[in-house]
Each structure stands twice: as C-alpha cells, then as structure tokens.
Amino acid sequence: MTATQPRATLADPARQAELERFGFAVVPFLDPDLLTRVREAAATIGPAPDDPQVALNWTFHSQSSEHKHRVKRELDELTRGALDATLVDHVAYLTTFITKWPGPHSAFAPHQDPTLVDERSHRGVTVWVPLTDTGRRGGRDNGMLHVVPGSHAFSSAARVQDVDQFQFAEHEDAILRTHGVGVPTVAGEALVFDNRLVHYSLPNATPEPRVVLSFAVRPREADCVILRADGDGRVAMHRIHDDFYIDVLPAEQHLWEPPGPPADTFATSTPRIDAAEFARLCAAVGPAPRTVEGVPASGIDPGAFCALCGGAEGIEAGERDGRNNAQLVCRPCRQRLAQQPASRARRT
C-alpha cells in the first residue's frame, strides 16, 4: 500500500522517534497504585470461563461475550487516564488479557498482526502491558516479547485477517536464530508496537503464568477495518465497529458477512525479499534500545494446536501455512460450539 507518514502516536517525542525507527518503544504506563488496582481487577475477573489454562490464551478467544465486555468495560475505566497521557488522541477498541500459561504450548512464533486500520494514512499499534516483569528469571524466559527491530518498515503490503499468512515466513528460522531480540519489561510499563512489526514469544519456562493487559488502539479519527482477499491480487477493506474483535471470534471470522460493500478495494502484492536482502534490512536498522540478545530458538514450534483448548484432536499440521494457531479449532471444540449456538459470538 502507498502510505503517507502517519501522525504521532506517543506523547513523548523521544519514544515516538523510537517507535518510528524501530517499530516499538517502551514507555511508563501504570504507576504502582494503578498497577495494584489492575492486578486486583485481573484477579477478580479471573481467566475466561473457557480458558483451559494450557496454552497462550487471549481473552478475545473466549466464547463468552459477557466476559470479554466485562474486561473491556472495567479495564478501560481503570486505565483511560494512563492511555490518554501516553498516546496522542487514540481510542482502545480491543482490551484483552493475554495469559501465557507455563509449558511448551505457550509459544507463539514470528508473525505480524493483521492490518487493523487504513495504513495508507494511519498507524495502528498495540499497547502491551505486563502485570509481572518479563524476561529471563533464573535463566528461564517467562515469555517476554521478542521483536525484529525495524521490520515494520520492511514492506508496505496489506495483511489480511489471518496471522498464518506471514509474508516473511521463509525467514522464520533466521529470525529465531539471528534477527530476533528480546525486550525485557518491568511490570506496569507499556511496550507499544506497530501492527506491522514482526514479533513472537518463546514458551513460558517458569512455573508461574505470565499475564499481560493488551490494548489494540487506533487514532481517534481512524476507522477500525478488516481486510479480505478479493481475488486477482486485490483486497477489500471493510469498516467495522469497535467491538468487532470482541463479538466475532478469530476462529469464526471467515464466517462473518459484511453488512454492505467494502469501503475500498485496492491492488496489493507482497514482493519477495530473499535471505540476503532480509539480513541487510535487519542490519541496517542498528541496535534497538531496551533489547537483549535473543536465545537461538529454532524448533520452538509446538505443533498445531487448538486456540481454545490447546488440544490437537482433528487438527492436521497442514491446516496452517505458518506456525501460529490463533485460528485453529479442534474437533471437540467445533462440536461444542455447534451444540451451543446461544453462546456463539454475534456476527454484527
């Protein structure tokens, strides 16, 4: 996509410069009192009622709209002041807890987030706020975020609503071995990153869950969008309401029918970047602040597993192109969904 330079995201000009150059920045977010209140809210609300507590679980994967709306309502109210102080006139449209339960299923391999705003004129970001310190504890990683600095600027290709369609998939091993770096954080800080940034996390190798409060945000003047492949190298961009990603499950978004014609359609392509060019792009960015050398992690793939329960019954490895599982649902969970239509996400 041809893009104009989007306006500032962060109120701090120095951190804004880091966001523009590296694709991420770490900023103060929750003061100690507010961190305590957020932790108390997380404990009171608890995990989603259908979280099996065996993998990497996002609140928005839950079948319970009531639970997801409660998370958004209560946490937005608690953190609105912090968001307003940190960002320049932005709106949080998705508020979720991300829990990385201990064990091998908690890995999430390199990917980019889908295009969630019109990136030809706006920047979409995630505000990722750990409720415990992240990094290596006693030599074991509890699930800190890893990134490829500067990768948000490697391509302007639009990304449809499927994280398995990763445009740099052929470089995944090189990312895990060489180009990825860890970003340790202190509880209550916010790691703000561009939706285009390549990021991933290793399994939580500690005995305690790692909990993150995460916001997907948009500039106030921007619409939330979803992109659909429209054939012949074209993409259809549909405007959606702010609760779309709460009410429509990631595993069922392919069933969603737009209520009207797309807001726009445009041609898109993903030029191939070979290994030498990818390495050159990574090297040209230079060292990013707050990062540590990534642990060589070739072979972290835990296999195909269900996003809802962590199981694998009825799932074949070939059902995904990459190594991510956000849209895979196993046979028992599909049967359970079919038997409980009243709890299915609304397709509005």
Disulfide bonds with the S-S distance in Angstrom:
none
